[in-house]
Amino acid sequence: MEHTQLKKILYVEDESDIRAVAQIALEDIGGFIVKYCSRGEEAIMSAEEFQPDLLLLDVMMPGMDGMTTLQKLREIPALKNTPAVFMTAKIQAHEIEGYREFGVAGVIEKPFDPMLLAGTVKKYWQVAYERK
């Protein structure tokens, strides 16, 4: 399945204040259609129906963390190759390399600049498709 444009983002973030800032950054500035989930379980339940072009996942969440959520989302056939981007407040170089092995296109550091978030997400999405 070839995507020519990034339109729909599934965003999993447990902190409502970060989701609110991201909503402005992704919808108002970026023009994306975004499905917001506060937990990994919620994302898994709604992802297939939403059909996202990109998975945007917080790394550290209570219950199911970002990596576990991504692994579960990858079990859904329609999402097996959907590009993923992680967001985290604790970026470690060795962890980023480990994420790439799971097909993570990039990592965005929190706090992020709302004016730059949409462009950064789009850049990582393009990187993911250039790898294919």
TIVO-2410 file (N, C-alpha, C; in nm, 3 decimals):
# residues 132
REC num residu      c1      c2      c3 atome chaine
REC   1      M   0.086  -0.117   0.000     N      A
REC   1      M   0.000   0.000   0.000    CA      A
REC   1      M   0.090   0.124   0.000     C      A
REC   2      E   0.077   0.205  -0.100     N      A
REC   2      E   0.162   0.322  -0.116    CA      A
REC   2      E   0.091   0.447  -0.065     C      A
REC   3      H   0.154   0.516   0.024     N      A
REC   3      H   0.098   0.641   0.075    CA      A
REC   3      H   0.171   0.757   0.009     C      A
REC   4      T   0.097   0.853  -0.038     N      A
REC   4      T   0.161   0.969  -0.099    CA      A
REC   4      T   0.154   1.090  -0.007     C      A
REC   5      Q   0.067   1.085   0.092     N      A
REC   5      Q   0.053   1.199   0.181    CA      A
REC   5      Q   0.017   1.152   0.322     C      A
REC   6      L   0.075   1.219   0.420     N      A
REC   6      L   0.043   1.190   0.559    CA      A
REC   6      L  -0.081   1.270   0.597     C      A
REC   7      K  -0.188   1.198   0.633     N      A
REC   7      K  -0.313   1.265   0.671    CA      A
REC   7      K  -0.360   1.228   0.810     C      A
REC   8      K  -0.355   1.097   0.842     N      A
REC   8      K  -0.415   1.047   0.966    CA      A
REC   8      K  -0.309   0.994   1.063     C      A
REC   9      I  -0.315   1.045   1.185     N      A
REC   9      I  -0.218   1.008   1.289    CA      A
REC   9      I  -0.293   0.949   1.408     C      A
REC  10      L  -0.248   0.833   1.454     N      A
REC  10      L  -0.295   0.776   1.579    CA      A
REC  10      L  -0.194   0.818   1.686     C      A
REC  11      Y  -0.239   0.897   1.784     N      A
REC  11      Y  -0.149   0.953   1.884    CA      A
REC  11      Y  -0.185   0.899   2.022     C      A
REC  12      V  -0.090   0.832   2.086     N      A
REC  12      V  -0.111   0.773   2.218    CA      A
REC  12      V  -0.024   0.848   2.320     C      A
REC  13      E  -0.091   0.916   2.412     N      A
REC  13      E  -0.022   0.998   2.514    CA      A
REC  13      E  -0.111   0.999   2.638     C      A
REC  14      D  -0.053   0.962   2.754     N      A
REC  14      D  -0.133   0.954   2.876    CA      A
REC  14      D  -0.153   1.088   2.946     C      A
REC  15      E  -0.074   1.189   2.913     N      A
REC  15      E  -0.087   1.319   2.981    CA      A
REC  15      E  -0.175   1.414   2.899     C      A
REC  16      S  -0.288   1.454   2.958     N      A
REC  16      S  -0.387   1.534   2.886    CA      A
REC  16      S  -0.333   1.671   2.844     C      A
REC  17      D  -0.245   1.732   2.924     N      A
REC  17      D  -0.192   1.863   2.886    CA      A
REC  17      D  -0.102   1.853   2.762     C      A
REC  18      I  -0.027   1.746   2.751     N      A
REC  18      I   0.058   1.725   2.633    CA      A
REC  18      I  -0.030   1.697   2.512     C      A
REC  19      R  -0.135   1.616   2.531     N      A
REC  19      R  -0.229   1.590   2.421    CA      A
REC  19      R  -0.291   1.720   2.371     C      A
REC  20      A  -0.326   1.810   2.462     N      A
REC  20      A  -0.389   1.937   2.423    CA      A
REC  20      A  -0.295   2.022   2.338     C      A
REC  21      V  -0.168   2.030   2.376     N      A
REC  21      V  -0.070   2.107   2.298    CA      A
REC  21      V  -0.048   2.040   2.163     C      A
REC  22      A  -0.038   1.907   2.164     N      A
REC  22      A  -0.018   1.833   2.040    CA      A
REC  22      A  -0.138   1.849   1.946     C      A
REC  23      Q  -0.258   1.858   2.002     N      A
REC  23      Q  -0.377   1.876   1.920    CA      A
REC  23      Q  -0.368   2.005   1.839     C      A
REC  24      I  -0.327   2.112   1.903     N      A
REC  24      I  -0.310   2.240   1.833    CA      A
REC  24      I  -0.200   2.226   1.728     C      A
REC  25      A  -0.089   2.165   1.767     N      A
REC  25      A   0.026   2.152   1.677    CA      A
REC  25      A  -0.006   2.065   1.556     C      A
REC  26      L  -0.075   1.954   1.578     N      A
REC  26      L  -0.099   1.858   1.470    CA      A
REC  26      L  -0.221   1.892   1.385     C      A
REC  27      E  -0.328   1.937   1.450     N      A
REC  27      E  -0.451   1.966   1.375    CA      A
REC  27      E  -0.451   2.108   1.318     C      A
REC  28      D  -0.432   2.207   1.405     N      A
REC  28      D  -0.443   2.347   1.361    CA      A
REC  28      D  -0.325   2.390   1.275     C      A
REC  29      I  -0.205   2.353   1.316     N      A
REC  29      I  -0.084   2.392   1.242    CA      A
REC  29      I  -0.056   2.293   1.129     C      A
REC  30      G  -0.062   2.163   1.161     N      A
REC  30      G  -0.026   2.061   1.063    CA      A
REC  30      G  -0.136   2.020   0.967     C      A
REC  31      G  -0.262   2.042   1.007     N      A
REC  31      G  -0.374   2.005   0.922    CA      A
REC  31      G  -0.403   1.856   0.918     C      A
REC  32      F  -0.354   1.781   1.016     N      A
REC  32      F  -0.374   1.637   1.019    CA      A
REC  32      F  -0.507   1.601   1.086     C      A
REC  33      I  -0.555   1.482   1.056     N      A
REC  33      I  -0.668   1.422   1.127    CA      A
REC  33      I  -0.606   1.332   1.232     C      A
REC  34      V  -0.638   1.356   1.360     N      A
REC  34      V  -0.570   1.284   1.467    CA      A
REC  34      V  -0.671   1.212   1.555     C      A
REC  35      K  -0.642   1.085   1.584     N      A
REC  35      K  -0.718   1.007   1.680    CA      A
REC  35      K  -0.633   1.002   1.807     C      A
REC  36      Y  -0.688   1.053   1.917     N      A
REC  36      Y  -0.614   1.060   2.043    CA      A
REC  36      Y  -0.655   0.944   2.134     C      A
REC  37      C  -0.554   0.880   2.192     N      A
REC  37      C  -0.577   0.772   2.288    CA      A
REC  37      C  -0.491   0.800   2.410     C      A
REC  38      S  -0.546   0.775   2.528     N      A
REC  38      S  -0.471   0.801   2.650    CA      A
REC  38      S  -0.397   0.677   2.701     C      A
REC  39      R  -0.427   0.561   2.643     N      A
REC  39      R  -0.363   0.436   2.686    CA      A
REC  39      R  -0.336   0.347   2.565     C      A
REC  40      G  -0.239   0.261   2.578     N      A
REC  40      G  -0.206   0.168   2.471    CA      A
REC  40      G  -0.323   0.077   2.436     C      A
REC  41      E  -0.394   0.030   2.538     N      A
REC  41      E  -0.508  -0.059   2.514    CA      A
REC  41      E  -0.614   0.009   2.428     C      A
REC  42      E  -0.637   0.136   2.455     N      A
REC  42      E  -0.734   0.214   2.378    CA      A
REC  42      E  -0.690   0.226   2.232     C      A
REC  43      A  -0.562   0.245   2.210     N      A
REC  43      A  -0.509   0.255   2.073    CA      A
REC  43      A  -0.529   0.125   1.997     C      A
REC  44      I  -0.504   0.014   2.063     N      A
REC  44      I  -0.516  -0.116   1.998    CA      A
REC  44      I  -0.662  -0.142   1.960     C      A
REC  45      M  -0.755  -0.098   2.044     N      A
REC  45      M  -0.898  -0.119   2.017    CA      A
REC  45      M  -0.946  -0.037   1.897     C      A
REC  46      S  -0.891   0.081   1.877     N      A
REC  46      S  -0.946   0.171   1.775    CA      A
REC  46      S  -0.859   0.187   1.650     C      A
REC  47      A  -0.738   0.134   1.652     N      A
REC  47      A  -0.642   0.160   1.544    CA      A
REC  47      A  -0.686   0.106   1.409     C      A
REC  48      E  -0.734  -0.018   1.405     N      A
REC  48      E  -0.767  -0.078   1.276    CA      A
REC  48      E  -0.880  -0.003   1.207     C      A
REC  49      E  -0.980   0.035   1.283     N      A
REC  49      E  -1.093   0.110   1.226    CA      A
REC  49      E  -1.049   0.248   1.177     C      A
REC  50      F  -0.958   0.313   1.250     N      A
REC  50      F  -0.912   0.448   1.215    CA      A
REC  50      F  -0.820   0.448   1.093     C      A
REC  51      Q  -0.743   0.341   1.073     N      A
REC  51      Q  -0.651   0.329   0.958    CA      A
REC  51      Q  -0.550   0.444   0.951     C      A
REC  52      P  -0.466   0.460   1.053     N      A
REC  52      P  -0.371   0.572   1.053    CA      A
REC  52      P  -0.260   0.556   0.950     C      A
REC  53      D  -0.207   0.670   0.906     N      A
REC  53      D  -0.090   0.672   0.818    CA      A
REC  53      D   0.038   0.670   0.901     C      A
REC  54      L   0.026   0.708   1.030     N      A
REC  54      L   0.141   0.717   1.120    CA      A
REC  54      L   0.097   0.687   1.261     C      A
REC  55      L   0.183   0.619   1.336     N      A
REC  55      L   0.161   0.592   1.478    CA      A
REC  55      L   0.255   0.684   1.556     C      A
REC  56      L   0.201   0.765   1.645     N      A
REC  56      L   0.279   0.856   1.728    CA      A
REC  56      L   0.257   0.813   1.873     C      A
REC  57      L   0.361   0.761   1.937     N      A
REC  57      L   0.346   0.695   2.067    CA      A
REC  57      L   0.437   0.753   2.174     C      A
REC  58      D   0.378   0.783   2.289     N      A
REC  58      D   0.457   0.818   2.406    CA      A
REC  58      D   0.529   0.691   2.450     C      A
REC  59      V   0.654   0.703   2.492     N      A
REC  59      V   0.730   0.585   2.534    CA      A
REC  59      V   0.689   0.540   2.673     C      A
REC  60      M   0.683   0.633   2.767     N      A
REC  60      M   0.657   0.598   2.907    CA      A
REC  60      M   0.511   0.628   2.942     C      A
REC  61      M   0.434   0.520   2.956     N      A
REC  61      M   0.294   0.532   2.996    CA      A
REC  61      M   0.265   0.427   3.101     C      A
REC  62      P   0.170   0.455   3.190     N      A
REC  62      P   0.133   0.353   3.288    CA      A
REC  62      P   0.065   0.235   3.218     C      A
REC  63      G   0.083   0.118   3.273     N      A
REC  63      G   0.025  -0.001   3.210    CA      A
REC  63      G   0.111  -0.044   3.093     C      A
REC  64      M   0.058  -0.026   2.974     N      A
REC  64      M   0.128  -0.068   2.853    CA      A
REC  64      M   0.214   0.048   2.801     C      A
REC  65      D   0.345   0.030   2.798     N      A
REC  65      D   0.433   0.138   2.751    CA      A
REC  65      D   0.430   0.147   2.598     C      A
REC  66      G   0.500   0.246   2.544     N      A
REC  66      G   0.499   0.270   2.400    CA      A
REC  66      G   0.550   0.154   2.318     C      A
REC  67      M   0.657   0.090   2.362     N      A
REC  67      M   0.714  -0.022   2.287    CA      A
REC  67      M   0.617  -0.140   2.283     C      A
REC  68      T   0.556  -0.172   2.398     N      A
REC  68      T   0.459  -0.282   2.403    CA      A
REC  68      T   0.338  -0.249   2.316     C      A
REC  69      T   0.292  -0.124   2.323     N      A
REC  69      T   0.179  -0.081   2.240    CA      A
REC  69      T   0.214  -0.098   2.092     C      A
REC  70      L   0.334  -0.056   2.053     N      A
REC  70      L   0.376  -0.069   1.913    CA      A
REC  70      L   0.379  -0.216   1.872     C      A
REC  71      Q   0.433  -0.302   1.957     N      A
REC  71      Q   0.440  -0.445   1.924    CA      A
REC  71      Q   0.300  -0.502   1.903     C      A
REC  72      K   0.205  -0.462   1.987     N      A
REC  72      K   0.066  -0.510   1.974    CA      A
REC  72      K   0.002  -0.453   1.848     C      A
REC  73      L   0.028  -0.326   1.817     N      A
REC  73      L  -0.027  -0.265   1.696    CA      A
REC  73      L   0.029  -0.334   1.571     C      A
REC  74      R   0.154  -0.375   1.576     N      A
REC  74      R   0.217  -0.443   1.463    CA      A
REC  74      R   0.154  -0.580   1.436     C      A
REC  75      E   0.085  -0.636   1.535     N      A
REC  75      E   0.017  -0.764   1.517    CA      A
REC  75      E  -0.111  -0.749   1.433     C      A
REC  76      I  -0.160  -0.627   1.417     N      A
REC  76      I  -0.277  -0.600   1.333    CA      A
REC  76      I  -0.227  -0.592   1.189     C      A
REC  77      P  -0.272  -0.682   1.102     N      A
REC  77      P  -0.217  -0.686   0.966    CA      A
REC  77      P  -0.215  -0.552   0.893     C      A
REC  78      A  -0.320  -0.473   0.907     N      A
REC  78      A  -0.327  -0.344   0.836    CA      A
REC  78      A  -0.224  -0.243   0.887     C      A
REC  79      L  -0.168  -0.267   1.006     N      A
REC  79      L  -0.074  -0.171   1.067    CA      A
REC  79      L   0.069  -0.224   1.072     C      A
REC  80      K   0.090  -0.342   1.015     N      A
REC  80      K   0.221  -0.407   1.022    CA      A
REC  80      K   0.335  -0.317   0.973     C      A
REC  81      N   0.308  -0.238   0.868     N      A
REC  81      N   0.413  -0.153   0.811    CA      A
REC  81      N   0.388  -0.004   0.828     C      A
REC  82      T   0.293   0.032   0.912     N      A
REC  82      T   0.263   0.173   0.935    CA      A
REC  82      T   0.380   0.238   1.009     C      A
REC  83      P   0.435   0.347   0.956     N      A
REC  83      P   0.547   0.413   1.025    CA      A
REC  83      P   0.509   0.455   1.167     C      A
REC  84      A   0.607   0.447   1.255     N      A
REC  84      A   0.587   0.484   1.396    CA      A
REC  84      A   0.694   0.584   1.439     C      A
REC  85      V   0.652   0.676   1.525     N      A
REC  85      V   0.742   0.775   1.585    CA      A
REC  85      V   0.716   0.773   1.734     C      A
REC  86      F   0.822   0.773   1.813     N      A
REC  86      F   0.810   0.778   1.959    CA      A
REC  86      F   0.831   0.921   2.008     C      A
REC  87      M   0.766   0.951   2.121     N      A
REC  87      M   0.788   1.077   2.191    CA      A
REC  87      M   0.829   1.042   2.334     C      A
REC  88      T   0.934   1.109   2.381     N      A
REC  88      T   0.980   1.080   2.517    CA      A
REC  88      T   1.054   1.199   2.576     C      A
REC  89      A   1.050   1.208   2.708     N      A
REC  89      A   1.124   1.312   2.778    CA      A
REC  89      A   1.266   1.266   2.808     C      A
REC  90      K   1.289   1.137   2.798     N      A
REC  90      K   1.421   1.080   2.832    CA      A
REC  90      K   1.481   1.014   2.709     C      A
REC  91      I   1.553   1.090   2.631     N      A
REC  91      I   1.615   1.035   2.509    CA      A
REC  91      I   1.755   0.983   2.542     C      A
REC  92      Q   1.776   0.856   2.509     N      A
REC  92      Q   1.907   0.794   2.523    CA      A
REC  92      Q   1.948   0.742   2.385     C      A
REC  93      A   2.069   0.772   2.341     N      A
REC  93      A   2.114   0.733   2.207    CA      A
REC  93      A   2.102   0.583   2.183     C      A
REC  94      H   2.142   0.502   2.282     N      A
REC  94      H   2.136   0.356   2.263    CA      A
REC  94      H   1.991   0.308   2.251     C      A
REC  95      E   1.898   0.375   2.320     N      A
REC  95      E   1.758   0.337   2.310    CA      A
REC  95      E   1.703   0.368   2.171     C      A
REC  96      I   1.744   0.482   2.115     N      A
REC  96      I   1.696   0.521   1.982    CA      A
REC  96      I   1.736   0.415   1.881     C      A
REC  97      E   1.858   0.366   1.890     N      A
REC  97      E   1.901   0.260   1.798    CA      A
REC  97      E   1.816   0.135   1.815     C      A
REC  98      G   1.783   0.102   1.939     N      A
REC  98      G   1.697  -0.013   1.965    CA      A
REC  98      G   1.558   0.006   1.906     C      A
REC  99      Y   1.506   0.128   1.916     N      A
REC  99      Y   1.374   0.157   1.858    CA      A
REC  99      Y   1.376   0.139   1.707     C      A
REC 100      R   1.483   0.180   1.644     N      A
REC 100      R   1.492   0.170   1.497    CA      A
REC 100      R   1.481   0.024   1.451     C      A
REC 101      E   1.532  -0.068   1.534     N      A
REC 101      E   1.522  -0.210   1.500    CA      A
REC 101      E   1.376  -0.255   1.493     C      A
REC 102      F   1.289  -0.184   1.562     N      A
REC 102      F   1.146  -0.215   1.561    CA      A
REC 102      F   1.070  -0.132   1.457     C      A
REC 103      G   1.145  -0.067   1.370     N      A
REC 103      G   1.081   0.010   1.264    CA      A
REC 103      G   1.034   0.147   1.306     C      A
REC 104      V   1.088   0.199   1.414     N      A
REC 104      V   1.053   0.334   1.458    CA      A
REC 104      V   1.133   0.433   1.373     C      A
REC 105      A   1.062   0.523   1.306     N      A
REC 105      A   1.126   0.615   1.212    CA      A
REC 105      A   1.204   0.725   1.282     C      A
REC 106      G   1.162   0.762   1.404     N      A
REC 106      G   1.231   0.868   1.475    CA      A
REC 106      G   1.179   0.885   1.616     C      A
REC 107      V   1.248   0.968   1.692     N      A
REC 107      V   1.210   0.997   1.831    CA      A
REC 107      V   1.204   1.148   1.848     C      A
REC 108      I   1.094   1.195   1.903     N      A
REC 108      I   1.075   1.338   1.929    CA      A
REC 108      I   1.088   1.360   2.079     C      A
REC 109      E   1.171   1.456   2.114     N      A
REC 109      E   1.195   1.485   2.256    CA      A
REC 109      E   1.085   1.574   2.311     C      A
REC 110      K   1.041   1.541   2.433     N      A
REC 110      K   0.946   1.625   2.506    CA      A
REC 110      K   1.024   1.704   2.609     C      A
REC 111      P   0.990   1.828   2.634     N      A
REC 111      P   0.882   1.901   2.568    CA      A
REC 111      P   0.920   1.936   2.424     C      A
REC 112      F   0.822   1.932   2.336     N      A
REC 112      F   0.844   1.963   2.195    CA      A
REC 112      F   0.798   2.105   2.165     C      A
REC 113      D   0.845   2.161   2.057     N      A
REC 113      D   0.804   2.293   2.012    CA      A
REC 113      D   0.677   2.275   1.929     C      A
REC 114      P   0.561   2.326   1.975     N      A
REC 114      P   0.436   2.306   1.902    CA      A
REC 114      P   0.440   2.358   1.758     C      A
REC 115      M   0.520   2.460   1.734     N      A
REC 115      M   0.528   2.517   1.599    CA      A
REC 115      M   0.606   2.425   1.505     C      A
REC 116      L   0.688   2.337   1.560     N      A
REC 116      L   0.772   2.249   1.478    CA      A
REC 116      L   0.724   2.104   1.475     C      A
REC 117      L   0.630   2.067   1.563     N      A
REC 117      L   0.591   1.927   1.576    CA      A
REC 117      L   0.539   1.868   1.445     C      A
REC 118      A   0.448   1.935   1.377     N      A
REC 118      A   0.390   1.881   1.253    CA      A
REC 118      A   0.498   1.857   1.148     C      A
REC 119      G   0.590   1.950   1.134     N      A
REC 119      G   0.698   1.935   1.038    CA      A
REC 119      G   0.791   1.820   1.072     C      A
REC 120      T   0.819   1.803   1.201     N      A
REC 120      T   0.906   1.694   1.245    CA      A
REC 120      T   0.839   1.558   1.220     C      A
REC 121      V   0.711   1.549   1.251     N      A
REC 121      V   0.637   1.426   1.227    CA      A
REC 121      V   0.638   1.392   1.078     C      A
REC 122      K   0.614   1.492   0.995     N      A
REC 122      K   0.611   1.472   0.850    CA      A
REC 122      K   0.748   1.427   0.799     C      A
REC 123      K   0.854   1.486   0.854     N      A
REC 123      K   0.990   1.448   0.814    CA      A
REC 123      K   1.018   1.301   0.846     C      A
REC 124      Y   0.982   1.257   0.966     N      A
REC 124      Y   1.004   1.117   1.003    CA      A
REC 124      Y   0.919   1.024   0.919     C      A
REC 125      W   0.797   1.064   0.886     N      A
REC 125      W   0.710   0.984   0.800    CA      A
REC 125      W   0.775   0.964   0.662     C      A
REC 126      Q   0.831   1.072   0.608     N      A
REC 126      Q   0.898   1.064   0.478    CA      A
REC 126      Q   1.022   0.974   0.487     C      A
REC 127      V   1.099   0.983   0.595     N      A
REC 127      V   1.215   0.898   0.617    CA      A
REC 127      V   1.173   0.751   0.617     C      A
REC 128      A   1.062   0.721   0.684     N      A
REC 128      A   1.014   0.583   0.692    CA      A
REC 128      A   0.982   0.529   0.553     C      A
REC 129      Y   0.922   0.611   0.469     N      A
REC 129      Y   0.886   0.564   0.334    CA      A
REC 129      Y   1.006   0.557   0.241     C      A
REC 130      E   1.108   0.637   0.268     N      A
REC 130      E   1.229   0.628   0.186    CA      A
REC 130      E   1.306   0.500   0.216     C      A
REC 131      R   1.290   0.447   0.339     N      A
REC 131      R   1.358   0.322   0.379    CA      A
REC 131      R   1.299   0.201   0.310     C      A
REC 132      K   1.172   0.209   0.271     N      A
REC 132      K   1.101   0.092   0.216    CA      A
REC 132      K   1.146   0.059   0.076     C      A
***
